């Protein structure tokens, strides 16, 4: 239970991401072991089971890296800075005349 609105420390966030990564890579190792066991016992629909194990072994490392490198979502208490309102500068008539006078015409 949290008693503060402060964000979790960097070390806590890192530890959580490490645990997720190890868990996902353990599931990947389980897919490899399961594939080896399935080849030895030759159950019905063996190619389908091997394809599922192979997909798990290919997909899980990619997903584990994405999750391990992902930062926690921003809380609603500390939203991202809102973009500044686009304020256009209004030229006074004298300034507009000066700009027109400085325009260079390239035609002879």
C-alpha positions as CSV (number, residue, x, y, z in Angstrom):
1,X,0.0,0.0,0.0
2,X,1.4,3.4,-1.0
3,X,0.9,6.4,1.3
4,X,2.3,8.9,-1.1
5,X,1.8,10.1,-4.6
6,X,5.5,10.0,-5.3
7,X,6.7,7.9,-8.2
8,X,8.4,4.6,-7.5
9,X,12.2,4.7,-7.2
10,X,14.3,3.8,-10.1
11,X,15.7,0.7,-8.4
12,X,12.1,-0.6,-7.7
13,X,11.2,0.0,-11.3
14,X,14.3,-1.8,-12.5
15,X,13.7,-4.7,-10.2
16,X,10.1,-5.1,-11.4
17,X,11.3,-5.1,-15.1
18,X,14.0,-7.6,-14.3
19,X,11.5,-10.0,-12.7
20,X,9.2,-9.7,-15.8
21,X,12.2,-10.4,-18.1
22,X,13.3,-13.5,-16.2
23,X,9.8,-14.8,-16.0
24,X,9.3,-14.4,-19.8
25,X,12.6,-16.0,-20.6
26,X,11.8,-18.9,-18.3
27,X,8.6,-19.5,-20.2
28,X,10.8,-19.5,-23.4
29,X,13.0,-22.1,-21.9
30,X,9.9,-24.1,-21.0
31,X,8.8,-23.9,-24.6
32,X,12.2,-25.4,-25.6
33,X,11.9,-28.2,-23.1
34,X,8.3,-28.9,-24.0
35,X,9.2,-29.1,-27.7
36,X,11.9,-31.6,-26.9
37,X,9.5,-33.7,-24.8
38,X,6.9,-33.6,-27.5
39,X,9.3,-34.8,-30.1
40,X,10.3,-37.8,-27.9
41,X,6.7,-38.8,-27.1
42,X,5.2,-38.0,-30.6
43,X,1.7,-36.9,-29.7
44,X,-1.1,-36.4,-32.3
45,X,-0.8,-33.1,-34.2
46,X,2.9,-33.0,-33.4
47,X,3.7,-30.4,-36.1
48,X,1.1,-28.0,-34.7
49,X,2.5,-28.3,-31.2
50,X,6.1,-27.7,-32.5
51,X,5.0,-24.7,-34.4
52,X,3.4,-23.2,-31.3
53,X,6.5,-23.9,-29.2
54,X,8.7,-22.3,-32.0
55,X,6.4,-19.2,-32.1
56,X,6.7,-18.9,-28.4
57,X,10.5,-19.2,-28.5
58,X,10.7,-16.5,-31.2
59,X,8.1,-14.1,-29.9
60,X,8.9,-14.2,-26.2
61,X,12.5,-12.7,-26.4
62,X,11.2,-9.8,-28.5
63,X,8.3,-9.1,-26.1
64,X,10.6,-9.6,-23.0
65,X,13.0,-6.9,-24.3
66,X,10.2,-4.5,-25.1
67,X,8.7,-5.0,-21.6
68,X,12.1,-4.8,-19.9
69,X,12.9,-1.5,-21.6
70,X,9.5,0.0,-21.1
71,X,9.0,2.7,-18.4
72,X,6.0,2.7,-16.2
73,X,3.0,4.8,-17.4
74,X,2.7,8.3,-16.2
75,X,0.3,8.9,-13.5
76,X,-2.7,11.2,-13.8
77,X,-1.4,13.2,-10.8
78,X,1.6,14.3,-12.8
79,X,0.5,14.6,-16.4
80,X,2.9,15.6,-19.1
81,X,3.3,19.3,-19.7
82,X,0.6,20.7,-21.9
83,X,1.8,22.3,-25.1
84,X,1.8,26.0,-25.1
85,X,-1.1,27.7,-26.9
86,X,0.0,28.9,-30.3
87,X,0.1,32.7,-29.8
88,X,0.6,34.5,-33.1
89,X,2.2,37.9,-32.9
90,X,0.0,40.6,-34.3
91,X,2.0,43.2,-36.3
92,X,1.1,46.8,-35.8
93,X,0.4,48.8,-39.0
94,X,3.8,50.6,-38.9
95,X,5.7,47.3,-38.6
96,X,3.8,45.8,-41.5
97,X,4.7,48.8,-43.6
98,X,8.4,48.4,-42.7
99,X,8.2,44.7,-43.8
100,X,6.7,45.7,-47.1
101,X,9.4,48.2,-47.7
102,X,12.2,45.7,-47.1
103,X,10.8,43.2,-49.6
104,X,13.2,42.7,-52.5
105,X,11.7,42.3,-56.0
106,X,13.8,40.0,-58.3
107,X,12.2,41.1,-61.5
108,X,14.0,43.8,-63.5
